Amino acid sequence: MTQITPNQFGSDVQTIDSLYSLLSDIRSAQYILDLGNIAFLKPMGIMALVLSARHIAEKSGYPIRLISLDRKLLAYLERVNLFQVANKWIELDSELPEQKWERNPQTPNLLELTPITNAVDVASVMERAELIFSRWLQLPNLGSLLKVISELCSNIYQHSGDPHGFILIQRYQYISRSEVDVIVAVGDMGKGIRPSLADRHPELSGEPLGYIRAALQGSTSRHSGRGGLGLRTVEETVVKEGGYVWLRSETAAVRSHGPNRHYLFTDLAPVPGTQVVVEFRASLKD
């Protein structure tokens, strides 16, 4: 079964649903994904690709086959560890390029696609995240932001029921406007926000969107005082630094540019688990 992806797939958080729509009716057959139209993938697109490939492979019994990849895109996906992480769920129609991107384990530009399975994984992620954010963004509340990322990752193995979710961080520099974007994508295929919170918060709406909005508003704070998924802190940082938060679970999503600027999405393709994208946009450091 060959599926051709549109060229804009993965260019922003909304276009990833063109891939997630494949997950609604999976048959016992090998799925072939033609990426010939794709020039580049941002973190949200890579996260959608690895989550979808895993879900399709586990349901169909066959790894998803990627064909017609641009050589530069193929080299980039190899650099971010997609094929190493997803070797059980993805196969290629060509060999990986001999000319590979330079690998620097301490680069401040990239945290490769990283599985999250336990507290050790989270600790390793936090070291790299601090390097990236402290190098490129002028964030006065860096400590709070790092705690939020830690909580998002910890939630995967502590609450989602998914044995391995993922995180990816990428920095983009725009010299012409003296700005830098840092994008964080976190995702799992676990139980999702609604089942995770329903038992503890029976007062919330029965629809997925109600639980997502509650998580963003901080009304799911734990008894310890910590703010649920920590996304309220991210929202406050987005207001100060610029950017957005995208929170997707089941059939709904919210794109937030701050507590008073929410864009709501319903009737999306049903996807298990929780997917979060955070983009920060700020001036380059002097």
C-alpha positions in Angstrom: 0.0 0.0 0.0 1.8 3.1 -1.3 1.1 6.5 0.3 2.5 9.7 -1.2 3.1 12.5 1.3 2.5 16.1 0.4 5.5 18.4 0.2 4.5 20.5 3.2 4.3 17.5 5.5 6.1 18.3 8.7 6.6 22.0 7.9 4.4 22.9 10.9 2.4 21.2 13.6 -0.8 21.1 11.6 0.5 19.3 8.5 1.6 16.3 10.5 -2.0 15.1 10.4 -1.5 14.2 6.8 0.6 11.3 8.1 -1.4 10.5 11.2 -4.5 10.0 9.1 -2.9 6.7 7.9 -3.3 5.2 11.4 -7.1 4.9 11.5 -7.5 1.7 9.5 -4.3 -0.4 9.4 -4.4 -3.6 7.4 -2.1 -6.6 7.5 0.1 -5.4 4.6 3.3 -3.5 4.2 2.9 0.2 4.0 5.1 2.1 1.5 5.6 5.8 2.2 6.8 7.8 -0.9 8.7 10.8 0.4 9.8 12.0 -3.0 7.9 15.3 -2.5 9.6 16.1 0.8 12.6 18.5 0.9 13.0 18.7 4.7 11.5 17.7 7.9 11.3 19.6 11.2 11.2 17.9 14.6 7.4 17.6 14.6 7.6 15.8 11.2 10.3 13.5 12.4 8.4 12.7 15.6 5.2 12.0 13.6 7.2 9.7 11.2 8.8 7.6 14.0 5.5 7.3 15.9 3.5 6.5 12.9 6.0 3.9 11.6 6.1 2.2 15.0 2.3 2.1 15.2 1.8 0.8 11.6 4.6 -1.8 12.0 3.2 -3.1 15.2 -0.4 -3.3 13.9 0.3 -4.5 10.3 3.1 -6.9 11.2 5.4 -5.3 8.6 8.0 -2.4 8.8 7.0 0.7 6.9 9.1 1.1 3.8 10.4 4.6 2.8 11.0 5.3 -0.8 12.3 8.1 -3.0 14.0 10.0 -0.3 16.1 13.0 -1.3 19.8 12.3 -0.6 20.2 15.4 1.6 17.0 14.5 3.6 18.3 10.9 3.9 21.6 12.1 5.3 19.8 14.4 7.8 17.5 11.7 9.0 20.5 9.5 9.5 22.2 12.3 11.5 19.2 12.7 13.9 19.4 8.9 14.5 16.0 8.1 13.0 17.1 4.9 11.3 19.0 3.7 14.4 16.1 4.4 16.7 13.4 3.0 14.4 15.3 0.1 12.8 12.5 -2.3 13.7 9.8 -0.2 12.2 11.4 1.4 9.1 13.2 0.0 6.1 14.7 1.9 3.2 14.7 1.3 -0.6 18.3 2.5 -0.8 21.6 2.4 1.2 22.4 5.1 3.6 24.8 7.7 2.1 28.6 7.1 2.6 29.0 10.9 3.1 27.5 11.5 6.5 26.9 14.6 8.6 29.6 15.4 11.1 28.7 14.0 14.6 29.6 16.0 17.7 28.1 14.5 20.9 28.3 17.9 22.6 26.8 20.0 19.8 24.6 22.9 21.0 22.5 22.6 17.9 20.8 19.3 18.2 19.5 16.6 20.5 19.1 13.6 18.3 15.9 11.5 18.4 16.2 9.9 21.8 14.1 7.1 23.3 12.8 7.8 26.8 12.5 4.6 28.9 13.7 5.5 32.4 15.1 8.2 34.7 18.6 7.7 33.3 17.4 8.7 29.8 15.8 11.8 31.2 19.0 12.8 33.1 21.0 12.5 29.9 18.4 14.5 27.9 18.5 17.3 30.5 22.3 17.7 30.2 22.0 18.2 26.4 18.9 20.4 26.7 20.6 22.8 29.1 23.5 23.0 26.6 21.2 23.9 23.7 19.0 26.4 25.5 21.7 28.2 27.5 23.8 28.6 24.4 21.1 30.0 22.1 18.3 31.6 24.1 18.2 34.4 26.7 15.9 32.7 29.1 15.8 34.1 32.6 13.7 31.2 33.8 15.9 28.5 32.2 15.7 26.3 35.3 11.9 26.3 35.2 11.9 25.4 31.5 14.3 22.6 32.0 12.1 21.2 34.8 9.2 21.3 32.4 11.1 19.3 29.8 12.1 16.9 32.5 8.5 16.4 33.5 7.3 15.9 29.9 9.9 13.2 29.5 9.3 11.6 32.9 5.6 11.5 32.2 6.3 9.0 29.3 7.7 6.2 31.4 5.8 7.1 34.6 2.3 7.7 33.4 1.7 7.1 29.7 2.0 3.3 29.8 4.3 3.5 26.7 7.6 1.6 27.2 9.4 4.1 25.0 8.5 7.6 23.9 10.9 10.0 22.2 12.3 13.5 22.3 14.1 15.6 19.7 15.4 19.2 19.9 16.7 21.2 16.9 18.1 24.7 16.7 17.6 26.9 13.6 19.5 30.1 13.1 18.4 32.9 10.8 21.2 35.3 10.2 19.2 37.7 8.1 16.9 38.6 11.0 19.3 37.9 13.8 17.0 35.3 15.3 17.1 31.7 16.5 14.4 29.1 16.8 14.7 26.1 19.1 12.0 23.4 18.6 11.3 20.7 21.1 9.2 17.7 20.1 8.1 15.0 22.6 5.8 12.1 21.8 4.6 8.8 22.9 1.9 6.3 21.9 0.6 5.6 25.4 -2.8 6.2 27.0 -3.0 9.9 26.3 -4.0 12.9 28.4 -7.7 12.0 29.0 -7.2 8.5 30.5 -4.2 9.7 32.5 -6.2 12.4 34.2 -9.8 11.1 34.2 -9.5 9.1 37.5 -8.0 12.1 39.4 -10.2 14.8 37.8 -13.8 13.6 37.4 -14.9 17.3 37.1 -13.3 17.7 33.7 -15.0 17.5 30.4 -15.4 14.0 28.9 -13.9 15.1 25.5 -10.2 15.0 24.7 -10.1 18.8 24.1 -11.4 19.5 27.7 -8.5 17.6 29.2 -5.9 19.3 26.9 -7.2 22.7 27.9 -7.2 21.8 31.5 -3.5 20.7 31.3 -2.6 24.0 29.6 -4.5 26.0 32.2 -2.7 24.3 35.1 -6.0 23.0 36.6 -4.5 19.5 36.7 -1.9 20.5 39.3 -0.8 17.7 41.5 -1.2 17.8 45.3 2.5 18.7 45.5 1.8 22.0 43.7 3.5 21.0 40.5 1.5 22.1 37.5 0.4 18.9 35.8 2.4 18.5 32.6 4.2 21.7 33.4 2.7 23.3 30.2 1.5 26.5 32.0 5.2 27.4 32.6 5.9 26.8 29.0 3.1 29.1 28.0 4.4 31.8 30.2 7.9 31.4 28.7 6.4 31.5 25.2 4.7 34.8 25.9 8.1 36.3 27.0 10.3 34.7 24.3 7.9 34.2 21.4 6.8 30.9 19.8 4.1 28.5 20.6 3.0 25.3 22.3 1.2 22.5 20.4 -0.4 19.8 22.6 -2.2 16.9 20.8 -3.9 13.9 22.2 -6.4 11.5 20.8 -8.6 13.5 18.3 -7.9 17.0 19.6 -5.1 19.6 19.8 -4.5 23.1 21.1 -2.0 25.5 19.6 -1.1 28.1 22.2 0.7 31.4 21.8 0.1 32.2 25.4 -2.7 31.7 28.0 -5.1 34.0 26.2 -4.3 32.9 22.6 -5.5 29.4 22.1 -6.4 27.9 18.7 -8.5 24.8 19.1 -8.6 21.7 16.8 -11.1 18.8 17.0 -12.0 15.9 14.8 -8.4 15.1 14.1 -7.2 11.7 13.1 -7.3 9.4 16.2 -3.8 8.9 17.4 -2.9 7.2 20.7 -0.7 8.9 23.3 0.4 12.5 23.6 2.5 14.7 21.3 3.9 18.0 22.4 5.8 20.6 20.3 7.3 23.7 21.8 9.0 26.4 19.6 10.9 29.3 21.1 11.9 32.2 18.9 14.3 34.8 20.2 17.1 37.2 19.2 20.5 35.8 18.9 22.8 36.3 21.9 25.4 39.0 21.5 
